[in-house]
């Protein structure tokens, strides 16, 4: 299987055109992730196809919903979705936040290896960092906590008129119902839920898009 074509064609199916230089960056990222994962547990997905489809393509589903500007990825782990977004949208001003020092160390090394500009890697808990950084156009989060909790972690980072985009699996509806009050209290308004299937698979994904209206 030609995984580079899987990535390129999958991105095309999402309305994203990846150039050869971007594909090369994704491959450097993949290889460094696999190498680093041998000594530090960063991800349970260790095979090339899994990384390309379940990490890269999955994260690329966000790209059509981000117009550029300042983005913070909260609980980014080894850079998902933040570093994927940065490779796909090079002009982003990106902040990567994680509470685990070993993952932040990886992020710094990966950003340097890929020669990515305007990427900040922060170590800390979201609730402790909120007042130390300026407002963002977008906050994104993938596989980190329930929506009710995520709203409290993430919406304070978003400027009025900005958006929080949360990546969720098939059981998002119950979370959305439970989290609606917290989202509203924090000045958020649920704009839409985008449901899609990862290209070339039967895996369903949901993007919960919340706009910050102010408090």
Backbone as ProteinMPNN parsed JSONL, in Angstrom:
{"seq_chain_A": "XXXXXXXXXXXXXXXXXXXXXXXXXXXXXXXXXXXXXXXXXXXXXXXXXXXXXXXXXXXXXXXXXXXXXXXXXXXXXXXXXXXXXXXXXXXXXXXXXXXXXXXXXXXXXXXXXXXXXXXXXXXXXXXXXXXXXXXXXXXXXXXXXXXXXXXXXXXXXXXXXXXXXXXXXXXXXXXXXXXXXXXXXXXXXXXXXXXXXXXXXXXXXXXXXXXXXXX", "coords_chain_A": {"N_chain_A": [[0.837, -1.201, 0.0], [0.602, 2.161, -0.909], [1.237, 4.507, 1.173], [1.688, 7.228, 1.142], [0.154, 8.102, -0.997], [-2.317, 7.363, 0.027], [-2.554, 9.227, 2.091], [-2.426, 11.643, 0.627], [-4.589, 11.386, -1.188], [-6.671, 10.975, 0.589], [-6.658, 13.42, 1.931], [-7.353, 15.067, -0.222], [-9.984, 14.205, -0.596], [-11.11, 15.41, 1.552], [-11.069, 17.96, 0.774], [-8.604, 19.179, 0.765], [-5.457, 20.147, -0.381], [-2.387, 18.704, -0.489], [0.993, 19.472, -0.83], [4.111, 18.175, -2.214], [6.218, 18.831, -0.494], [4.893, 19.12, 1.924], [3.919, 16.519, 2.321], [6.362, 15.258, 2.674], [7.144, 16.41, 5.111], [5.178, 15.332, 6.797], [5.996, 12.672, 6.709], [8.527, 12.749, 7.883], [7.754, 13.55, 10.417], [6.144, 11.334, 11.171], [8.083, 9.25, 11.181], [9.847, 10.18, 13.156], [8.145, 10.232, 15.346], [7.6, 7.473, 15.641], [10.175, 6.516, 16.224], [10.776, 7.916, 18.611], [8.779, 6.947, 20.187], [9.636, 4.499, 20.916], [11.109, 4.795, 23.19], [9.717, 6.515, 24.845], [6.408, 6.482, 25.823], [4.193, 7.626, 23.649], [2.041, 7.272, 21.941], [-0.467, 4.77, 21.365], [-0.841, 3.827, 18.891], [1.151, 2.467, 16.578], [1.93, 1.593, 14.071], [2.642, 2.308, 10.599], [0.423, 2.661, 8.821], [-1.683, 3.03, 10.635], [-0.877, 5.414, 11.912], [-0.928, 7.205, 9.757], [-3.631, 7.108, 8.898], [-5.356, 7.06, 11.242], [-4.311, 9.033, 12.833], [-3.089, 11.247, 11.238], [-4.92, 11.697, 8.956], [-7.291, 11.808, 10.391], [-6.903, 14.099, 12.016], [-6.674, 16.008, 10.023], [-9.287, 16.477, 9.293], [-10.139, 18.716, 10.559], [-9.145, 20.895, 9.195], [-10.701, 22.249, 7.069], [-12.284, 23.867, 8.628], [-10.901, 25.818, 9.831], [-9.731, 29.0, 9.551], [-7.299, 30.193, 9.699], [-4.873, 32.213, 11.539], [-4.496, 32.525, 15.12], [-3.979, 29.63, 16.965], [-4.704, 27.333, 19.551], [-3.852, 24.198, 20.824], [-5.183, 22.07, 23.023], [-4.185, 19.828, 25.472], [-2.567, 18.334, 23.779], [-0.896, 16.101, 23.486], [1.231, 14.085, 21.557], [1.139, 16.037, 19.605], [-1.291, 16.088, 18.264], [-4.342, 17.472, 17.456], [-2.621, 19.54, 16.64], [0.114, 19.789, 15.43], [-0.323, 18.528, 13.018], [-2.2, 20.249, 11.851], [-0.583, 22.507, 11.585], [1.316, 21.703, 9.682], [-0.365, 21.361, 7.503], [-1.53, 23.883, 7.271], [0.53, 26.175, 6.95], [0.816, 28.868, 7.755], [-0.267, 29.229, 10.273], [-0.289, 30.515, 13.619], [0.766, 28.809, 16.184], [0.04, 27.281, 19.305], [0.968, 24.761, 21.477], [-0.262, 22.829, 24.04], [0.317, 20.887, 26.874], [-0.015, 18.755, 29.731], [1.93, 16.997, 30.409], [5.292, 16.653, 30.855], [7.13, 15.088, 29.39], [5.924, 14.793, 26.932], [5.774, 17.407, 26.031], [8.472, 17.914, 25.72], [9.02, 16.202, 23.574], [7.427, 17.497, 21.628], [8.754, 19.949, 21.314], [11.194, 19.067, 20.249], [10.297, 17.82, 17.928], [9.118, 19.966, 16.536], [11.376, 21.508, 16.06], [12.896, 19.744, 14.466], [11.25, 19.566, 12.21], [11.424, 22.108, 11.379], [9.549, 24.149, 11.915], [7.959, 27.249, 12.069], [6.799, 29.795, 14.386], [5.646, 28.227, 16.458], [4.699, 27.411, 19.643], [5.479, 25.633, 22.562], [3.963, 24.59, 25.39], [4.164, 23.682, 28.793], [1.889, 22.526, 31.092], [-1.186, 22.658, 33.045], [-4.405, 23.25, 31.684], [-6.167, 24.921, 33.156], [-4.408, 26.314, 34.742], [-2.912, 27.792, 33.013], [-4.526, 29.477, 31.592], [-4.839, 32.297, 32.172], [-2.454, 33.33, 31.455], [-1.863, 33.511, 28.806], [-2.633, 35.104, 25.679], [-5.835, 35.755, 24.037], [-7.226, 33.402, 21.683], [-7.888, 32.697, 18.199], [-8.851, 30.213, 17.571], [-9.486, 27.335, 19.55], [-8.554, 23.987, 19.894], [-9.277, 20.528, 20.471], [-8.656, 17.12, 21.077], [-9.919, 14.032, 21.881], [-9.86, 14.446, 24.685], [-11.207, 14.314, 27.642], [-14.611, 14.937, 28.906], [-17.233, 16.859, 27.328], [-18.421, 18.793, 28.984], [-16.461, 19.287, 30.917], [-14.363, 19.976, 29.234], [-15.255, 22.397, 28.143], [-14.859, 24.214, 30.242], [-12.094, 24.094, 30.42], [-11.217, 24.934, 27.896], [-12.725, 27.072, 26.573], [-12.118, 29.567, 27.905], [-9.722, 30.287, 26.677], [-10.393, 31.262, 24.215], [-11.044, 33.984, 22.089], [-13.666, 36.505, 21.929], [-15.935, 35.832, 19.373], [-14.287, 33.971, 18.341], [-13.563, 30.395, 17.954], [-14.158, 27.195, 19.436], [-13.203, 23.977, 18.691], [-14.05, 20.717, 19.04], [-13.009, 17.41, 18.858], [-14.804, 14.486, 18.487], [-16.016, 11.129, 19.154], [-18.498, 8.644, 18.245], [-20.412, 8.883, 20.3], [-21.211, 11.469, 21.033], [-23.542, 12.95, 21.505], [-24.879, 12.673, 24.007], [-22.935, 13.738, 25.692], [-22.946, 16.35, 24.74], [-25.454, 17.238, 25.472], [-25.256, 17.134, 28.269], [-23.231, 18.971, 28.635], [-24.186, 21.412, 27.723], [-25.184, 23.528, 29.364], [-22.904, 24.376, 30.775], [-21.311, 25.228, 28.651], [-22.817, 27.407, 27.685], [-22.775, 29.08, 29.946], [-20.15, 29.848, 29.96], [-20.023, 31.541, 27.868], [-20.258, 30.416, 25.388], [-21.631, 29.208, 22.284], [-23.265, 26.622, 20.703], [-22.582, 25.94, 17.464], [-22.598, 24.107, 15.307], [-22.589, 20.552, 14.584], [-20.383, 18.658, 12.903], [-20.567, 15.792, 11.097], [-18.749, 13.094, 9.848], [-17.121, 10.667, 7.711], [-14.016, 9.086, 7.916], [-11.908, 9.356, 5.123], [-11.735, 6.562, 2.933], [-12.296, 4.713, 4.89], [-14.537, 3.203, 7.354], [-14.895, 4.701, 9.552], [-16.475, 6.782, 11.789], [-16.563, 10.264, 12.534], [-16.956, 13.156, 14.62], [-17.195, 16.631, 14.699], [-17.467, 19.022, 17.019], [-18.518, 22.221, 16.999], [-18.076, 25.241, 18.527], [-18.966, 28.517, 19.146], [-17.515, 31.45, 20.543], [-19.244, 33.788, 22.284], [-18.998, 35.615, 24.223], [-19.178, 36.657, 27.72]], "CA_chain_A": [[0.0, 0.0, 0.0], [1.343, 3.423, -0.97], [0.609, 5.327, 2.205], [1.741, 8.639, 0.772], [-1.048, 8.337, -1.803], [-3.457, 7.282, 0.946], [-2.643, 10.519, 2.765], [-2.726, 12.699, -0.341], [-5.943, 11.196, -1.706], [-7.584, 11.205, 1.704], [-6.724, 14.866, 2.119], [-8.139, 15.595, -1.345], [-11.388, 13.903, -0.329], [-11.55, 16.38, 2.561], [-10.956, 19.29, 0.184], [-7.291, 19.716, 1.134], [-4.389, 19.765, -1.317], [-1.072, 18.644, 0.157], [2.113, 19.446, -1.754], [5.151, 17.184, -1.939], [6.984, 19.255, 0.687], [4.073, 18.819, 3.1], [3.955, 15.062, 2.495], [7.682, 14.951, 3.232], [7.106, 16.777, 6.532], [4.38, 14.325, 7.496], [6.782, 11.44, 6.821], [9.549, 12.997, 8.912], [7.018, 13.545, 11.683], [5.78, 9.939, 11.445], [9.273, 8.462, 11.506], [10.366, 10.649, 14.442], [7.182, 9.765, 16.351], [7.831, 6.038, 15.855], [11.478, 6.362, 16.876], [10.662, 8.439, 19.975], [7.823, 6.102, 20.89], [10.343, 3.32, 21.414], [11.655, 5.072, 24.526], [8.699, 7.238, 25.614], [5.089, 6.112, 25.307], [3.47, 8.798, 23.163], [0.804, 6.839, 21.289], [-0.637, 3.323, 21.259], [-0.852, 3.519, 17.458], [2.583, 2.411, 16.287], [2.206, 1.186, 12.693], [2.593, 3.408, 9.638], [-0.934, 2.888, 8.327], [-2.462, 3.584, 11.73], [-0.489, 6.812, 12.114], [-1.383, 7.989, 8.605], [-5.098, 7.181, 8.826], [-6.029, 7.345, 12.514], [-3.793, 10.294, 13.379], [-2.96, 12.347, 10.276], [-6.174, 11.985, 8.262], [-8.272, 12.192, 11.407], [-6.665, 15.496, 12.392], [-6.907, 16.865, 8.853], [-10.717, 16.807, 9.177], [-10.339, 20.059, 11.129], [-8.583, 21.949, 8.347], [-11.687, 23.098, 6.389], [-13.025, 24.68, 9.591], [-9.962, 26.768, 10.428], [-9.422, 29.996, 8.519], [-5.984, 30.769, 9.947], [-4.775, 32.989, 12.769], [-3.851, 31.948, 16.305], [-4.636, 28.383, 17.358], [-4.129, 26.592, 20.667], [-4.253, 22.796, 20.912], [-5.185, 21.806, 24.461], [-4.021, 18.398, 25.677], [-2.135, 17.935, 22.429], [-0.142, 14.838, 23.436], [2.369, 14.193, 20.64], [0.92, 17.011, 18.529], [-2.538, 15.832, 17.534], [-4.185, 17.733, 16.019], [-1.904, 20.786, 16.381], [1.205, 19.747, 14.458], [-0.911, 18.188, 11.715], [-2.769, 21.494, 11.336], [0.512, 23.412, 11.222], [1.886, 21.247, 8.414], [-1.361, 21.582, 6.447], [-1.764, 25.332, 7.169], [1.82, 26.649, 7.478], [0.77, 30.221, 8.308], [-0.85, 29.295, 11.614], [0.47, 30.806, 14.833], [0.296, 27.643, 16.934], [0.48, 26.978, 20.659], [0.698, 23.383, 21.875], [-0.302, 22.777, 25.499], [0.112, 19.564, 27.463], [0.353, 18.704, 31.145], [2.99, 16.014, 30.617], [6.567, 17.228, 30.432], [7.801, 14.254, 28.38], [5.293, 15.052, 25.642], [6.184, 18.75, 25.617], [9.846, 17.764, 25.241], [8.899, 15.657, 22.217], [6.873, 18.533, 20.745], [9.817, 20.916, 21.021], [12.159, 18.432, 19.357], [9.644, 17.591, 16.632], [8.969, 21.269, 15.872], [12.71, 21.892, 15.584], [13.252, 18.833, 13.375], [10.438, 19.905, 11.038], [11.729, 23.518, 11.084], [8.281, 24.872, 11.917], [8.03, 28.563, 12.699], [5.615, 30.237, 15.125], [5.07, 27.146, 17.261], [5.082, 27.49, 21.062], [5.153, 24.405, 23.283], [3.78, 24.953, 26.789], [3.921, 22.61, 29.758], [1.022, 22.964, 32.18], [-2.604, 22.331, 33.003], [-5.157, 24.323, 31.031], [-6.728, 25.871, 34.122], [-3.323, 27.119, 35.303], [-2.284, 28.576, 31.942], [-5.537, 30.311, 30.944], [-4.676, 33.741, 32.344], [-1.089, 33.71, 31.113], [-1.724, 33.638, 27.361], [-3.653, 35.956, 25.06], [-6.967, 35.045, 23.433], [-6.955, 32.723, 20.421], [-8.971, 32.6, 17.216], [-9.382, 28.858, 17.679], [-8.949, 26.306, 20.439], [-8.924, 22.658, 19.408], [-8.97, 19.462, 21.419], [-8.957, 15.783, 20.527], [-9.895, 12.897, 22.814], [-9.46, 14.908, 26.019], [-12.261, 14.632, 28.589], [-16.007, 15.158, 28.557], [-17.486, 18.217, 26.829], [-18.701, 19.699, 30.095], [-15.157, 19.652, 31.492], [-13.585, 20.629, 28.181], [-15.695, 23.78, 27.998], [-14.163, 24.996, 31.265], [-10.665, 24.144, 30.114], [-10.862, 25.475, 26.582], [-13.368, 28.321, 26.143], [-11.434, 30.78, 28.364], [-8.617, 30.633, 25.776], [-10.924, 31.719, 22.931], [-11.515, 35.371, 22.076], [-15.033, 36.667, 21.449], [-15.984, 35.645, 17.923], [-13.463, 32.81, 18.006], [-14.255, 29.108, 18.005], [-13.611, 25.972, 20.01], [-13.587, 22.796, 17.907], [-13.744, 19.515, 19.8], [-13.13, 16.187, 18.069], [-15.491, 13.485, 19.289], [-16.439, 9.891, 18.519], [-19.917, 8.5, 17.926], [-21.317, 9.089, 21.434], [-21.082, 12.866, 21.445], [-24.826, 13.608, 21.767], [-25.118, 12.71, 25.452], [-21.981, 14.72, 26.233], [-23.382, 17.684, 24.335], [-26.607, 17.572, 26.309], [-24.769, 17.378, 29.631], [-22.329, 20.118, 28.653], [-24.804, 22.613, 27.144], [-25.289, 24.611, 30.352], [-21.553, 24.876, 31.04], [-20.885, 25.95, 27.455], [-23.538, 28.682, 27.673], [-22.289, 29.884, 31.072], [-18.814, 30.344, 29.602], [-20.142, 32.431, 26.715], [-20.211, 29.655, 24.147], [-22.867, 28.836, 21.595], [-23.027, 25.493, 19.798], [-22.923, 26.354, 16.093], [-22.956, 22.922, 14.521], [-21.808, 19.331, 14.73], [-20.071, 18.12, 11.581], [-20.365, 14.343, 11.146], [-18.118, 12.635, 8.605], [-16.413, 9.386, 7.719], [-12.635, 9.239, 7.453], [-11.776, 8.84, 3.752], [-11.194, 5.222, 2.768], [-12.613, 3.869, 6.051], [-15.915, 3.321, 7.818], [-14.788, 5.305, 10.882], [-17.224, 8.024, 11.933], [-15.997, 11.32, 13.364], [-17.826, 14.307, 14.845], [-16.539, 17.867, 15.105], [-18.396, 19.909, 17.718], [-18.017, 23.58, 16.772], [-18.675, 26.146, 19.505], [-18.497, 29.901, 18.973], [-17.456, 32.242, 21.784], [-20.039, 34.998, 22.138], [-18.716, 36.525, 25.339], [-19.878, 36.303, 28.959]], "C_chain_A": [[0.874, 1.254, 0.0], [0.687, 4.414, -0.02], [0.689, 6.821, 1.91], [0.533, 8.999, -0.093], [-2.308, 8.253, -0.96], [-3.658, 8.632, 1.636], [-3.062, 11.618, 1.797], [-4.161, 12.599, -0.851], [-6.996, 11.406, -0.621], [-7.758, 12.685, 1.982], [-7.557, 15.508, 1.008], [-9.632, 15.378, -1.126], [-11.977, 14.848, 0.712], [-11.474, 17.815, 2.041], [-9.632, 19.968, 0.457], [-6.257, 19.23, 0.128], [-3.048, 19.847, -0.598], [0.012, 18.565, -0.912], [3.152, 18.419, -1.337], [5.954, 17.545, -0.686], [6.208, 18.958, 1.97], [4.033, 17.321, 3.383], [5.286, 14.644, 3.124], [7.74, 15.277, 4.723], [6.303, 15.765, 7.342], [5.188, 13.051, 7.701], [7.901, 11.592, 7.844], [8.932, 12.953, 10.301], [6.677, 12.114, 12.099], [6.992, 9.128, 11.903], [9.85, 8.872, 12.868], [9.46, 10.193, 15.578], [7.42, 8.285, 16.671], [9.14, 5.792, 16.606], [11.397, 6.773, 18.349], [9.777, 7.541, 20.828], [8.455, 4.834, 21.431], [10.859, 3.539, 22.835], [10.667, 5.803, 25.43], [7.341, 6.922, 25.0], [4.284, 7.355, 24.945], [2.116, 8.431, 22.579], [0.758, 5.321, 21.241], [-0.669, 2.877, 19.799], [0.587, 3.61, 16.958], [2.911, 2.051, 14.831], [1.978, 2.35, 11.733], [1.164, 3.712, 9.188], [-1.814, 3.511, 9.406], [-2.16, 5.054, 11.96], [-1.042, 7.688, 10.992], [-2.897, 8.185, 8.632], [-5.706, 7.691, 10.13], [-5.502, 8.59, 13.219], [-3.839, 11.409, 12.324], [-4.282, 12.682, 9.594], [-7.253, 12.443, 9.241], [-8.126, 13.668, 11.757], [-6.917, 16.465, 11.234], [-8.379, 17.217, 8.668], [-11.022, 18.196, 9.728], [-10.01, 21.178, 10.145], [-9.638, 22.819, 7.656], [-12.427, 24.058, 7.324], [-12.138, 25.702, 10.301], [-9.461, 27.719, 9.354], [-8.042, 30.612, 8.675], [-5.976, 31.519, 11.263], [-4.071, 32.228, 13.873], [-4.664, 30.761, 16.809], [-3.926, 27.802, 18.57], [-4.722, 25.192, 20.685], [-4.071, 22.369, 22.36], [-5.204, 20.305, 24.716], [-3.543, 17.718, 24.409], [-1.429, 16.593, 22.357], [1.062, 14.982, 22.528], [2.09, 15.089, 19.429], [-0.322, 16.801, 17.707], [-3.7, 16.573, 18.18], [-3.216, 18.86, 15.662], [-0.825, 20.735, 15.321], [0.711, 19.361, 13.067], [-1.5, 19.44, 11.069], [-1.677, 22.435, 10.843], [1.158, 23.01, 9.897], [0.927, 21.55, 7.262], [-1.628, 23.065, 6.203], [-0.53, 26.027, 7.739], [1.77, 28.02, 8.149], [0.199, 30.334, 9.703], [0.177, 29.74, 12.65], [-0.036, 29.813, 15.872], [0.896, 27.569, 18.331], [0.023, 25.567, 21.003], [0.797, 23.295, 23.39], [-0.536, 21.346, 25.966], [0.633, 19.564, 28.895], [1.511, 17.756, 31.424], [4.293, 16.503, 30.001], [7.23, 16.418, 29.324], [7.207, 14.494, 26.989], [5.657, 16.443, 25.133], [7.623, 18.724, 25.099], [9.841, 17.211, 23.821], [8.426, 16.726, 21.238], [7.933, 19.557, 20.35], [10.824, 20.331, 20.037], [11.563, 18.21, 17.969], [9.5, 18.894, 15.853], [10.296, 21.75, 15.304], [13.125, 21.039, 14.39], [12.521, 19.21, 12.086], [10.622, 21.358, 10.6], [10.45, 24.345, 10.96], [8.434, 26.183, 12.673], [6.719, 28.894, 13.393], [4.871, 29.077, 15.781], [5.61, 27.282, 18.681], [4.612, 26.222, 21.746], [5.127, 24.717, 24.776], [3.499, 23.731, 27.64], [3.042, 23.156, 30.865], [-0.391, 22.466, 32.006], [-3.369, 23.526, 32.457], [-5.631, 25.375, 32.017], [-5.664, 26.764, 34.756], [-2.723, 28.089, 34.291], [-3.223, 29.644, 31.384], [-5.259, 31.81, 31.017], [-3.3, 34.244, 31.924], [-0.879, 33.887, 29.611], [-2.881, 34.436, 26.795], [-4.719, 35.106, 24.373], [-6.626, 34.527, 22.035], [-8.168, 32.778, 19.499], [-9.651, 31.241, 17.3], [-8.701, 28.122, 18.83], [-9.43, 24.976, 19.895], [-8.535, 21.627, 20.463], [-9.459, 18.132, 20.861], [-8.82, 14.74, 21.631], [-9.419, 13.288, 24.208], [-10.714, 15.253, 26.82], [-13.652, 14.806, 28.002], [-16.221, 16.619, 28.161], [-17.724, 19.219, 27.95], [-17.408, 20.201, 30.731], [-14.325, 20.423, 30.481], [-13.963, 22.093, 28.008], [-14.969, 24.674, 28.995], [-12.68, 25.128, 31.012], [-10.375, 25.037, 28.912], [-11.466, 26.841, 26.246], [-12.691, 29.577, 26.682], [-10.256, 31.205, 27.483], [-9.103, 31.349, 24.513], [-11.422, 33.16, 23.041], [-12.968, 35.415, 21.612], [-15.053, 36.641, 19.925], [-15.127, 34.491, 17.441], [-14.225, 31.524, 18.214], [-13.438, 28.041, 18.735], [-14.118, 24.816, 19.155], [-13.089, 21.562, 18.652], [-13.995, 18.292, 18.93], [-13.702, 15.085, 18.946], [-15.85, 12.256, 18.458], [-17.947, 9.829, 18.388], [-20.874, 8.855, 19.06], [-21.294, 10.523, 21.956], [-22.394, 13.475, 21.955], [-25.117, 13.738, 23.261], [-24.196, 13.719, 26.127], [-22.44, 16.136, 25.944], [-24.547, 18.149, 25.192], [-26.17, 17.924, 27.725], [-23.937, 18.66, 29.714], [-22.943, 21.429, 28.217], [-24.832, 23.785, 28.11], [-23.928, 25.232, 30.634], [-21.037, 25.692, 29.865], [-21.522, 27.333, 27.411], [-23.025, 29.614, 28.764], [-20.947, 30.524, 30.754], [-18.833, 31.218, 28.35], [-20.107, 31.73, 25.384], [-21.589, 29.374, 23.584], [-22.546, 27.729, 20.609], [-23.508, 25.875, 18.407], [-23.36, 25.168, 15.251], [-22.117, 21.734, 14.957], [-21.625, 18.751, 13.332], [-19.758, 16.638, 11.734], [-19.815, 13.876, 9.802], [-17.497, 11.267, 8.807], [-15.004, 9.624, 7.209], [-12.498, 8.624, 6.068], [-11.125, 7.459, 3.715], [-11.478, 4.273, 3.914], [-14.114, 3.943, 6.325], [-15.969, 3.975, 9.204], [-15.482, 6.67, 10.926], [-16.508, 8.99, 12.871], [-17.003, 12.463, 13.49], [-16.992, 15.493, 15.317], [-17.594, 18.778, 15.722], [-17.812, 21.32, 17.668], [-18.802, 24.556, 17.648], [-18.105, 27.539, 19.299], [-18.552, 30.646, 20.297], [-18.157, 33.571, 21.539], [-19.724, 36.038, 23.212], [-19.574, 36.154, 26.524], [-20.598, 37.505, 29.529]], "O_chain_A": [[1.78, 1.384, 0.822], [-0.293, 5.074, -0.368], [-0.149, 7.593, 2.376], [-0.045, 10.076, 0.061], [-3.266, 8.987, -1.2], [-4.782, 9.121, 1.752], [-3.942, 12.423, 2.101], [-4.865, 13.605, -0.938], [-8.072, 11.945, -0.88], [-8.868, 13.152, 2.239], [-8.373, 16.392, 1.272], [-10.446, 16.25, -1.428], [-13.188, 15.063, 0.753], [-11.774, 18.764, 2.764], [-9.534, 21.194, 0.392], [-6.191, 18.04, -0.178], [-2.628, 20.917, -0.157], [-0.034, 17.705, -1.791], [3.084, 17.862, -0.242], [6.326, 16.665, 0.09], [6.799, 18.587, 2.984], [4.104, 16.898, 4.537], [5.323, 13.779, 3.999], [8.311, 14.52, 5.507], [6.702, 15.386, 8.443], [5.084, 12.415, 8.75], [8.188, 10.657, 8.592], [9.507, 12.397, 11.237], [6.897, 11.729, 13.248], [6.924, 8.406, 12.898], [10.288, 8.02, 13.641], [9.939, 9.812, 16.646], [7.438, 7.895, 17.838], [9.199, 4.961, 17.513], [11.89, 6.062, 19.225], [9.993, 7.392, 22.031], [7.888, 4.169, 22.297], [11.026, 2.584, 23.594], [10.771, 5.719, 26.654], [7.148, 7.079, 23.795], [3.762, 8.048, 25.818], [1.153, 9.188, 22.706], [1.786, 4.659, 21.098], [-0.541, 1.689, 19.506], [1.172, 4.693, 16.92], [4.059, 2.193, 14.408], [1.211, 3.266, 12.028], [0.742, 4.868, 9.172], [-2.6, 4.416, 9.125], [-3.07, 5.854, 12.177], [-1.562, 8.776, 11.242], [-3.388, 9.292, 8.415], [-6.483, 8.645, 10.123], [-6.166, 9.139, 14.099], [-4.547, 12.4, 12.5], [-4.725, 13.83, 9.644], [-8.027, 13.353, 8.947], [-9.114, 14.402, 11.791], [-7.325, 17.606, 11.449], [-8.692, 18.168, 7.953], [-12.052, 18.784, 9.397], [-10.541, 22.282, 10.257], [-9.487, 24.04, 7.653], [-13.121, 24.963, 6.858], [-12.567, 26.365, 11.245], [-8.846, 27.301, 8.373], [-7.649, 31.461, 7.875], [-6.947, 31.475, 12.018], [-3.185, 31.41, 13.628], [-5.867, 30.866, 17.047], [-2.696, 27.777, 18.622], [-5.935, 25.016, 20.577], [-2.95, 22.311, 22.865], [-6.097, 19.593, 24.256], [-4.05, 16.667, 24.017], [-1.36, 15.995, 21.284], [1.85, 15.912, 22.703], [2.705, 14.937, 18.373], [-0.41, 17.278, 16.575], [-4.012, 16.323, 19.344], [-3.005, 19.117, 14.477], [-0.834, 21.549, 14.397], [1.258, 19.811, 12.06], [-1.317, 19.667, 9.873], [-1.827, 23.084, 9.807], [1.507, 23.868, 9.086], [1.355, 21.946, 6.178], [-1.915, 23.469, 5.076], [-0.541, 26.431, 8.902], [2.591, 28.31, 9.019], [0.179, 31.426, 10.27], [1.354, 29.389, 12.57], [-1.146, 29.96, 16.383], [2.096, 27.767, 18.519], [-1.147, 25.22, 20.844], [1.827, 23.647, 23.966], [-1.466, 20.677, 25.514], [1.586, 20.268, 29.229], [2.022, 17.71, 32.544], [4.385, 16.735, 28.795], [7.83, 16.992, 28.414], [7.916, 14.407, 25.986], [5.83, 16.634, 23.929], [7.954, 19.432, 24.147], [10.576, 17.697, 22.961], [8.968, 16.845, 20.139], [8.001, 19.98, 19.196], [11.258, 21.009, 19.106], [12.241, 18.39, 16.958], [9.734, 18.925, 14.644], [10.348, 22.323, 14.215], [13.65, 21.563, 13.407], [13.103, 19.176, 11.002], [10.061, 21.792, 9.594], [10.29, 25.134, 10.029], [8.973, 26.217, 13.78], [5.666, 28.357, 13.049], [3.651, 28.956, 15.679], [6.821, 27.27, 18.898], [3.481, 25.782, 21.54], [6.153, 25.069, 25.358], [2.71, 22.861, 27.271], [3.399, 24.14, 31.513], [-0.753, 21.922, 30.963], [-3.023, 24.674, 32.733], [-5.516, 26.574, 31.761], [-5.976, 27.847, 35.252], [-2.102, 29.084, 34.665], [-2.768, 30.61, 30.771], [-5.427, 32.517, 30.024], [-3.012, 35.437, 32.022], [0.175, 34.363, 29.189], [-3.976, 34.448, 27.358], [-4.538, 33.908, 24.156], [-5.843, 35.134, 21.305], [-9.31, 32.89, 19.945], [-10.864, 31.126, 17.124], [-7.499, 28.268, 19.055], [-10.582, 24.848, 19.481], [-7.598, 21.823, 21.237], [-10.529, 18.041, 20.26], [-7.758, 14.584, 22.234], [-8.663, 12.549, 24.84], [-11.236, 16.361, 26.698], [-13.846, 14.822, 26.786], [-15.488, 17.505, 28.601], [-17.278, 20.364, 27.871], [-17.275, 21.384, 31.043], [-13.663, 21.402, 30.824], [-13.101, 22.936, 27.757], [-14.515, 25.763, 28.642], [-12.072, 26.145, 31.345], [-9.409, 25.799, 28.911], [-10.773, 27.689, 25.684], [-12.681, 30.589, 25.981], [-9.835, 32.36, 27.535], [-8.306, 31.976, 23.815], [-12.139, 33.505, 23.981], [-13.448, 34.477, 20.976], [-14.281, 37.342, 19.271], [-15.219, 34.077, 16.286], [-15.393, 31.543, 18.602], [-12.21, 27.999, 18.657], [-15.32, 24.691, 18.921], [-11.891, 21.381, 18.867], [-15.064, 18.153, 18.335], [-13.164, 14.782, 20.011], [-15.971, 12.325, 17.235], [-18.611, 10.865, 18.417], [-22.05, 9.108, 18.8], [-21.351, 10.76, 23.163], [-22.367, 14.414, 22.75], [-25.552, 14.793, 23.723], [-24.613, 14.459, 27.018], [-22.337, 17.019, 26.797], [-24.616, 19.313, 25.588], [-26.653, 18.894, 28.309], [-23.94, 19.347, 30.735], [-22.296, 22.471, 28.325], [-24.537, 24.915, 27.722], [-23.8, 26.454, 30.722], [-20.4, 26.728, 30.055], [-20.844, 28.322, 27.131], [-22.859, 30.811, 28.529], [-20.648, 31.62, 31.228], [-17.78, 31.591, 27.833], [-19.942, 32.375, 24.348], [-22.58, 29.311, 24.312], [-21.656, 27.878, 19.772], [-24.698, 26.106, 18.196], [-24.378, 25.227, 14.562], [-21.082, 21.882, 15.607], [-22.597, 18.398, 12.663], [-18.803, 16.266, 12.416], [-20.35, 14.221, 8.749], [-17.368, 10.78, 9.93], [-14.812, 10.285, 6.189], [-12.924, 7.489, 5.854], [-10.111, 7.214, 4.369], [-10.971, 3.151, 3.93], [-14.858, 4.639, 5.634], [-16.949, 3.829, 9.934], [-15.118, 7.588, 10.192], [-15.923, 8.581, 13.874], [-17.799, 12.707, 12.583], [-16.178, 15.363, 16.231], [-18.501, 19.248, 15.034], [-16.745, 21.58, 18.224], [-20.021, 24.682, 17.53], [-16.887, 27.715, 19.28], [-19.498, 30.503, 21.072], [-17.732, 34.373, 20.707], [-20.137, 37.193, 23.113], [-20.566, 35.437, 26.388], [-21.244, 37.401, 30.572]]}, "name": "protein", "num_of_chains": 1, "seq": "XXXXXXXXXXXXXXXXXXXXXXXXXXXXXXXXXXXXXXXXXXXXXXXXXXXXXXXXXXXXXXXXXXXXXXXXXXXXXXXXXXXXXXXXXXXXXXXXXXXXXXXXXXXXXXXXXXXXXXXXXXXXXXXXXXXXXXXXXXXXXXXXXXXXXXXXXXXXXXXXXXXXXXXXXXXXXXXXXXXXXXXXXXXXXXXXXXXXXXXXXXXXXXXXXXXXXXX"}
